[in-house]
Amino acid sequence: MEIMREKLVNLLGGLLFCAVLCGLGGLEDYIKTSYTREATVIDYYEDVCSAKDSTGNIWHFIGDGYEVGDKVKLYMNTNHTDSNILDDTITKVKMIKGE
């Protein structure tokens, strides 16, 4: 009975170790492929907003309640292509308050 318990503890410990490794790998990927960019809303039509960042790139996103001139923070994903900003995607948008 004691041997069975020891095997179960070892199995659960191994599963926990694997789960932690997978979690760390996912976190590393998120950190490497994510960044933020501040932009200003320059246009909107229905629920599609266009925002221009400080480098002149124009980004489009779906959102309600934005108006021309609003400052926004764009949460971006590189799509694993660090050398090509044109295929980056917006994962989240937040209004910058107080400006």
VMD Tcl script that draws the C-alpha trace (Angstrom):
set ca {
  {0.00 0.00 0.00}
  {2.88 2.37 0.81}
  {4.50 1.70 -2.60}
  {1.25 2.61 -4.37}
  {1.04 5.89 -2.46}
  {4.66 6.74 -3.32}
  {4.01 6.08 -7.03}
  {0.92 8.30 -6.93}
  {2.84 11.13 -5.27}
  {5.62 10.82 -7.87}
  {3.09 10.82 -10.71}
  {1.30 13.91 -9.40}
  {4.64 15.66 -8.84}
  {5.67 14.90 -12.41}
  {2.37 16.19 -13.79}
  {2.71 19.38 -11.77}
  {6.27 19.87 -13.05}
  {5.10 19.45 -16.67}
  {2.24 21.92 -16.13}
  {4.64 24.52 -14.72}
  {7.02 24.09 -17.67}
  {4.19 24.50 -20.18}
  {2.94 27.59 -18.35}
  {6.39 29.17 -18.37}
  {6.76 28.43 -22.08}
  {3.44 30.15 -22.80}
  {4.40 33.15 -20.69}
  {7.72 33.49 -22.50}
  {5.94 33.41 -25.88}
  {3.48 36.10 -24.74}
  {6.30 38.36 -23.52}
  {8.32 37.94 -26.74}
  {5.41 38.65 -29.09}
  {3.47 41.37 -27.26}
  {3.95 45.11 -27.07}
  {1.89 48.29 -26.70}
  {1.58 51.37 -28.85}
  {-0.13 54.69 -28.17}
  {-2.21 56.16 -30.95}
  {-4.85 58.78 -31.69}
  {-8.21 57.96 -33.26}
  {-8.33 59.73 -36.62}
  {-11.52 58.30 -38.10}
  {-14.40 55.95 -37.43}
  {-17.22 54.49 -39.46}
  {-19.93 52.54 -37.68}
  {-17.85 50.33 -35.34}
  {-14.53 50.39 -37.25}
  {-12.02 52.86 -35.79}
  {-8.77 54.03 -37.37}
  {-5.92 55.20 -35.15}
  {-2.55 56.70 -36.09}
  {0.53 56.04 -33.96}
  {3.59 58.26 -33.49}
  {5.45 56.58 -36.37}
  {2.65 57.26 -38.85}
  {1.23 53.75 -39.01}
  {-2.55 53.57 -39.19}
  {-4.26 50.74 -37.34}
  {-7.88 49.63 -37.57}
  {-9.93 48.03 -34.81}
  {-13.53 47.34 -33.91}
  {-14.86 49.40 -31.01}
  {-17.72 51.52 -29.73}
  {-17.61 54.89 -28.02}
  {-14.42 56.21 -29.63}
  {-14.28 59.66 -31.20}
  {-11.78 61.47 -33.38}
  {-8.97 62.79 -31.19}
  {-9.27 60.10 -28.48}
  {-5.93 58.77 -27.25}
  {-5.79 54.96 -27.09}
  {-3.32 52.29 -26.05}
  {-3.13 49.44 -28.55}
  {-2.05 46.04 -27.25}
  {-0.27 44.38 -30.15}
  {0.93 40.92 -31.17}
  {3.84 40.47 -33.59}
  {2.55 37.21 -35.10}
  {6.11 35.92 -34.65}
  {7.44 38.21 -37.39}
  {9.62 40.76 -35.63}
  {10.89 42.22 -38.90}
  {7.42 42.92 -40.37}
  {5.18 45.33 -38.47}
  {2.54 45.27 -41.21}
  {1.15 41.88 -40.16}
  {0.93 42.72 -36.44}
  {-2.54 42.49 -34.93}
  {-4.33 44.44 -32.23}
  {-5.42 42.17 -29.40}
  {-6.94 44.80 -27.12}
  {-7.62 48.55 -27.06}
  {-7.90 50.82 -24.01}
  {-8.79 54.48 -23.86}
  {-6.07 56.62 -22.25}
  {-7.76 58.73 -19.60}
  {-6.78 62.20 -18.52}
  {-5.11 63.51 -21.65}
}
mol new
graphics top color blue
foreach p $ca { graphics top sphere $p radius 0.5 }
foreach p [lrange $ca 0 end-1] q [lrange $ca 1 end] { graphics top cylinder $p $q radius 0.2 }
display resetview
